[in-house]
Amino acid sequence: MNRHVLASALFLVALPIAAQTPAASAPPTTAAAPPTTTQTAPPPGFTEKIVLWPDGAPMQHGTTDGDIPKIFTYPAPGAGPHAAVVVMPGGGYTHEVMPQEGAYEARWLAAHGISAFVLEYRLSPAYMYPAQMLDASRAIRYVRAHAADLGVKPDAIGVWGFSAGGHLSGYMATVHKAGDPNAKDPVDRVSDRPDFAIISYGVLALDVYARAGTTPLKTLIGDHPTQAEIDAVDPSKHVSADTSPSFIYSTTGDKTVDSQNAAEFYLSLKRVGVPVELHIFELGAHGTHMGDDPKSPPELKVTPTLIANWMQLHGWMAAQPE
């Protein structure tokens, strides 16, 4: 007998016996529970907490505080409308440095006449790409759609990010969409393009890591991303003449995010004629915040002045009294 026919015959004989044997039944499968969400303490000193999707965010799979993207407001005093900045803290996409890369800058902005909104975006491992990008996009759209209520200028809304938040800011500066005038949700009817971007020690050019044989952003795109997945989150791959004007800050002493990221992103913007300013300081480890921490190298302490000068140059910040 042909061995394939024999095997079929044996299977047919065994089938009724197996069907009567409880042990032969496959155990029921249980869907794996999603990873526990990371909980983030709110930034200190905010005025109001605004949930970005009151009816639930895209990809949301839980109801804890870490499942709910939100912004915290730091309104500028005085009569508006004011320019606005969505501040995006760093933390490697696994946590958020809310006080030093969120609240501190938001208070500085408000004191200089800029209304600030600190974004709490969702975090890995519970949330991966594109959840964080959706949260950043929604924050910009929300502020623009509610500009009148928030006392801000809809055409002067920027982003300011640090480390992972710097990557997120660079992404939004290069990957953005016009609003859909027919959208049911009024927030979706406006653009998510930042009018300007301030990027502090952010991952901006993934080719820098490819040349070294490494892949960053694994907490965002996983351990074994395809080249297409890497390119999708690489801000330098999406630079165009419509990229947001940018102020880029980095340090040669940063061993976590090589300053070549800043240099290559700067050159990409310069080639297509986007207004851009770059400062790479010699000293300073990763995570120097605004550069004016008590332990920061003295040369970094000029950073707030440089940022203010750049914003005044473009009309986003009023000249400050001497």
C-alpha positions in Angstrom: 0.0 0.0 0.0 1.2 3.5 -0.8 2.5 5.0 2.5 0.4 8.1 2.0 -2.8 5.9 1.7 -1.7 3.9 4.7 -1.2 7.0 6.8 -4.7 8.3 5.8 -6.2 4.9 6.8 -4.5 4.9 10.2 -5.6 8.5 10.8 -9.2 7.6 10.1 -9.0 4.6 12.4 -7.5 6.7 15.2 -9.9 9.6 14.8 -12.9 8.0 16.6 -10.7 6.9 19.5 -9.1 10.3 19.8 -12.5 11.9 19.7 -13.6 9.9 22.8 -10.4 10.6 24.7 -10.7 13.8 26.9 -6.9 14.2 26.9 -7.0 14.6 23.1 -9.1 17.8 23.3 -7.0 20.9 22.8 -7.0 23.1 25.9 -8.9 26.4 25.5 -6.7 29.3 24.5 -6.7 32.4 26.5 -5.8 35.8 25.0 -2.7 37.2 26.5 -3.3 40.2 28.7 -1.9 43.5 27.5 1.2 44.7 29.4 0.5 46.8 32.4 0.4 50.5 31.6 3.0 52.9 33.0 1.5 55.5 35.4 3.0 59.0 35.3 2.7 61.6 38.1 1.3 64.9 36.8 3.6 67.8 36.2 3.5 70.2 39.2 1.8 73.6 39.0 -0.6 73.0 36.1 -3.9 74.9 35.9 -6.1 72.3 34.1 -6.0 68.7 33.0 -7.6 68.0 29.6 -8.3 64.5 28.3 -7.6 64.5 24.6 -10.2 61.9 23.7 -13.1 62.0 26.2 -14.7 59.0 24.5 -11.5 56.9 24.4 -8.3 57.1 22.4 -7.4 55.1 19.3 -5.7 51.8 20.3 -6.8 52.3 24.0 -7.1 49.0 25.7 -7.6 49.9 29.4 -9.0 52.6 31.6 -6.1 53.4 34.0 -4.5 56.8 34.0 -1.7 55.5 31.8 -4.2 54.5 29.1 -5.5 58.1 28.8 -3.5 60.7 26.9 -3.9 64.2 28.2 -2.4 67.7 28.3 -1.8 69.9 31.3 -2.2 73.6 30.8 0.1 76.5 31.9 -1.6 79.6 30.5 0.3 82.8 29.9 -0.9 85.7 32.0 -2.4 88.8 30.5 -4.7 89.4 27.5 -4.2 87.0 24.6 -4.2 85.5 22.2 -0.7 84.1 22.9 1.6 81.8 21.0 1.4 78.3 22.4 3.8 75.3 22.8 3.0 71.7 23.4 5.8 70.4 25.6 6.8 66.7 25.1 8.9 65.2 28.0 11.5 62.6 27.4 12.0 59.2 29.0 12.9 56.7 26.3 9.2 56.1 25.6 9.0 54.0 28.8 8.5 56.9 31.3 8.1 60.7 31.2 10.4 63.2 32.9 7.5 65.5 33.9 9.1 67.9 36.3 12.5 68.7 34.5 11.3 68.3 30.9 7.8 69.4 31.1 6.7 71.6 34.0 9.9 73.6 34.3 9.8 74.6 30.6 6.1 75.2 30.7 6.5 77.7 33.6 9.4 79.4 31.7 7.2 79.7 28.6 4.2 81.1 30.5 6.5 83.6 32.2 7.6 84.7 28.8 4.1 85.2 27.4 3.7 81.7 25.8 0.8 79.4 26.9 2.2 75.9 27.4 0.6 72.5 27.3 2.5 69.5 28.7 1.6 66.3 26.9 1.3 63.0 28.7 1.5 60.5 25.9 1.1 56.7 26.2 4.1 54.6 27.0 5.8 51.3 26.1 5.5 48.4 26.6 1.7 48.7 26.8 1.7 51.1 23.8 4.0 51.1 20.8 4.1 53.0 17.5 1.9 54.7 16.4 0.1 55.4 19.7 2.6 58.1 20.8 2.3 59.8 17.4 -1.4 59.8 17.5 -1.3 61.4 21.0 1.1 64.1 19.8 -1.0 64.8 16.7 -4.2 65.1 18.8 -2.5 67.5 21.3 -1.6 69.9 18.5 -5.0 69.6 16.9 -6.8 70.0 20.2 -5.0 73.2 21.0 -5.5 74.6 17.5 -9.2 73.6 17.4 -9.8 75.2 20.8 -7.6 78.2 20.2 -10.3 80.8 21.0 -11.2 79.1 24.3 -7.6 78.6 25.3 -6.6 82.2 24.4 -3.9 81.1 21.9 -3.1 81.9 18.2 -4.0 79.0 15.9 -1.1 79.9 13.6 1.5 80.1 16.3 1.4 76.7 18.0 4.8 74.9 18.4 6.2 71.8 20.0 9.2 71.4 22.3 10.5 68.0 23.0 13.4 66.3 24.9 15.1 63.0 24.1 12.2 60.7 23.2 10.0 63.8 23.3 12.5 65.4 21.0 12.1 62.5 18.6 8.3 63.0 18.8 8.7 66.7 18.1 10.9 66.0 15.2 8.4 63.5 13.9 5.6 65.9 14.1 7.7 68.7 12.5 8.1 66.4 9.4 5.1 64.1 9.4 1.8 66.0 9.6 -1.5 66.2 7.8 -4.1 68.9 7.0 -7.4 68.6 8.8 -10.4 66.9 7.3 -13.1 69.5 6.8 -15.7 66.8 6.8 -14.6 65.1 10.0 -17.3 64.4 12.6 -15.0 65.5 15.4 -14.2 69.2 15.1 -10.7 68.6 16.4 -9.9 66.5 13.3 -10.9 69.3 11.0 -7.7 71.3 11.8 -4.1 70.6 10.9 -1.6 68.9 13.2 1.4 70.7 11.7 3.5 72.6 14.4 4.2 76.1 13.4 7.7 75.7 14.9 9.7 73.0 16.8 12.3 73.2 19.5 14.2 69.9 19.7 16.5 69.1 22.6 18.8 66.1 22.3 16.3 64.1 20.2 16.7 61.1 17.9 16.4 62.6 14.5 18.4 60.6 12.0 18.4 56.8 12.4 21.1 56.4 9.7 23.5 57.5 12.4 22.7 54.3 14.3 22.6 52.1 11.2 26.2 53.1 10.4 27.1 51.9 13.9 25.2 48.7 13.5 22.5 49.5 16.1 18.8 50.3 16.1 17.4 52.8 18.5 13.8 53.4 19.5 13.2 49.7 20.3 10.7 50.7 22.9 8.8 52.3 20.2 9.1 49.9 17.2 10.3 46.7 18.8 13.4 44.6 18.9 13.4 43.5 15.2 11.8 46.2 13.1 11.8 46.1 9.3 13.6 48.8 7.4 10.2 50.2 6.4 9.2 50.4 10.1 12.5 52.2 10.9 12.1 54.6 8.1 8.5 55.3 9.2 9.7 56.9 12.5 12.9 58.5 11.2 12.3 62.3 11.0 15.2 62.8 8.6 13.5 60.6 6.1 10.5 62.9 5.9 12.0 66.3 5.7 10.4 68.5 3.1 9.9 72.2 2.4 6.9 72.0 4.6 8.9 70.9 7.7 8.4 73.2 10.6 11.0 75.8 11.3 13.2 74.3 14.0 15.6 75.2 16.8 17.9 72.2 17.6 19.9 71.8 20.7 22.5 69.1 21.4 25.9 68.5 23.1 29.0 66.7 21.9 29.2 65.1 25.4 25.9 63.3 24.9 26.7 59.6 24.8 23.1 58.5 24.5 21.9 60.5 21.5 24.9 61.3 19.3 25.0 65.0 18.3 25.3 63.8 14.7 21.5 63.4 14.9 21.2 67.2 15.4 23.8 67.9 12.7 22.3 65.7 10.0 18.7 66.9 10.7 20.0 70.5 10.5 21.6 69.8 7.1 18.5 68.1 5.8 16.4 71.2 6.7 18.9 73.6 5.4 19.0 71.8 2.0 15.3 72.3 1.5 15.2 75.9 2.7 13.5 75.4 6.1 14.4 78.1 8.7 16.6 76.3 11.2 19.0 77.1 14.0 21.5 74.6 15.5 23.5 74.7 18.7 25.9 71.9 19.6 27.8 72.6 22.8 31.0 70.8 23.6 30.1 69.7 27.2 27.0 68.2 28.7 25.8 64.7 29.2 22.4 63.4 27.9 19.5 65.0 29.7 20.6 68.6 30.4 17.1 69.9 30.1 17.1 73.6 29.4 20.9 73.8 30.1 20.5 76.0 33.2 20.4 73.2 35.8 22.7 74.0 38.8 25.1 71.2 37.8 25.1 72.0 34.0 28.4 73.1 32.5 28.5 76.9 32.5 28.5 77.2 28.7 25.0 75.6 28.6 23.4 78.3 30.7 22.9 80.6 27.7 20.4 78.1 26.2 17.2 79.8 27.5 18.4 83.1 26.1 19.2 81.5 22.7 15.7 80.0 22.6 14.1 83.3 23.5 16.1 85.1 20.9 15.0 82.6 18.2 11.4 82.8 19.1 11.5 86.6 19.2 13.2 86.6 15.7 10.1 84.8 14.3 7.5 86.7 16.3 6.4 83.9 18.6 7.7 85.6 21.7 7.5 89.3 22.5 10.8 91.1 23.3 11.6 90.9 27.0 12.2 93.9 29.1 15.8 94.4 30.1 
